[in-house]
Amino acid sequence: MRNLSRRTEAVCAAAIFALGFALRLAALAALPAGLNQDEASALYDAWAILNYGVDRNMNALPVLLVSWGSGQNALLSYLAMPFIALLGPTVLALRLPVALSGCLTLVFFRALARRAAPRAPRAAGQSPARIRPRRRPPQSAGISSATPPPPRNDTPF
C-alpha cells in the first residue's frame, strides 16, 4: 500500500469527520421520534434545576435524580442545561450534548489510532454501534461514549 501525502491524509480525515458529524447530528430532534420516559424525565429535571435550582422532588442540585421509583444519573440533565437555556426545553436541547460528545469521540479515537498504528484505516468511527447510542442517551451515555459496545452473544442457550 502506498503512503499518502499529509495533505491527502488531512483531506480524508476531514471527510471522515464530516461524515461522522453528519451521521450523529442529522435530524437529531426527529430521529428517533418523540421522547422516551427517561429523556422526558431528564429534560424536565434539567429545566427545573436551571430555573429553580431544585429537581421535581425539591432536591437542590441532586447527584441522582429520583424518577419512576428509582434513580437516574443527573449528568445528562446538567450537560443539557446550557442548551436548554439557549434553545428552550426541546428534544434537540436534550440530545445535542450527547451527540456532540459522540462527535468528540471521533477526534479522540483518531488521535488514539494515530499513536497506536500510524497507517491503519481510520474509518472505524462510522460504525453503527458508535452512532445509535448518540441518538437516545441511556443515562450517562455522553461520558461513557468512549467505551466499546458489549460483545454479542449469539448462543441459543
N, C-alpha and C positions, 0 to 999 in steps of 0.2 A: 504494500500500500504506500502510495507516495505521500510525502509530507505536504501539508497545506501551509500556505504563507500565513503570517499573522493576520493580515487584513482579511483573507478568506475565512480564516477561523473566527475572527470577530464578527463578520457578517453572518456566518452560520449560527453562531451563538446568539446574536441579536434576533435572528429569525426564530430560533427555538424559544427564546424568552418571549417574543411577541406571540407566538402560538400558545405557549403555556399560559401567559397572562390572559389572552383572549378566551381560552377554554375555561379559565377559572372565573372570569368576570362577566362574560356574555350572559345576558338575560338572568342576572343573579337574583333579581327580585321576583322573577316569574317562574323559574325552574329550580326546584320543584314547586309546584303551585301551592299557595297558601302557607300557613304556619302549622307545624306540629305543636303539641301541647307544651313541650319543653321550650321551644322557641318563643311561644306566646308568653309563657311564664317568665323567661329571661328578659324579654322585651319590656313587659310591664314592670318588673322589678328594677330594671335599668332606668326606666323613665321615672319611677317613684323615687329612687335614690338620687337621681340627677336633680329632680325638682324639690324634694322634701328632705333628703338626707336619710330616709328610712325605707325599708322594703315594705311589702304589703302586710307583713306581720309586725310592723312598728319596731323592727330591729335596726339600730343605727349602724351603717356601714358593715353589713354582715360579711363573713367569710364563706359561709354556707347558707344558701337560700332554702327556706323551707317551702316545699311545693309538693303537692299530691301525696301528702302524708310522709314524705321522706325528704332527703336533701338533694340539692343541686348546686354544683360549683358556681360561685359568683364571678369567676374570671370573665366569662363571656359577657355578662352584664356590665362589668367595669370597662372592658375593652370597647363595648358598643356605645358607651356614654358620649364620647366626643362626636360620634357620627349621629347619634340621636339629637344632640344639641344643634348640629348643622342641618340635618335632613328631616328632623321630626321623628316620631315613633313609627317608622316604616319597616317593612321587611328588608329593604335594601340596607337601612342603617344597622340592622342586626347582623346581617350576613356579610357585610363589607369587611369588617375587621378579620374575620376568619378567612375570607377569600384572599385578602391582602397578605395574611401570614402564609397562605399556600403559595403565593407568588414569591415571597421571600425565601421559601424553602428551595425554589428553583435556583436562586442565586447561591444559596448555601451549598446545595448539592453539586453545583458546577464547580465551586471553589474546592470542595472536598474531592471531587473527581479529578481535578487538575493536579492535586497533590498526590493522589493515590496512583493514578495511571494517566500520565500527561497526554497520551494519544488515544485513549479509549473513547468509544462512542458516547456522546453526551445527551442523547435524546430520551433517556430513561425517565426524566421528569414529566413526560407526557403520558405516562401510564394512567389508565382509567382508575387504578387503585389510588393514585395520588390526587385525582381531580374530584371524584364523587364526594369524599368526606368534606370538601370545601363548600359544598352546596347546602348541606343541612348539618350544622355543627352538633356533635354529641358532646355536651358539657364543655370540656376544655380542649376541644379539637384544635383551637388556634395555637396552643402551645405544644400539643402533642403531635403536630403535623409532621415533625421530623422523624417519627417512629415508623418503621415499615409495617405494612398490614400483616395480620397474623397468617401463618401458613394454612393452606387449605387441607382439610381432612376429608378425603373422598371415600373413606372406607364405609361400607354399608352397615357396619355394626356400631 
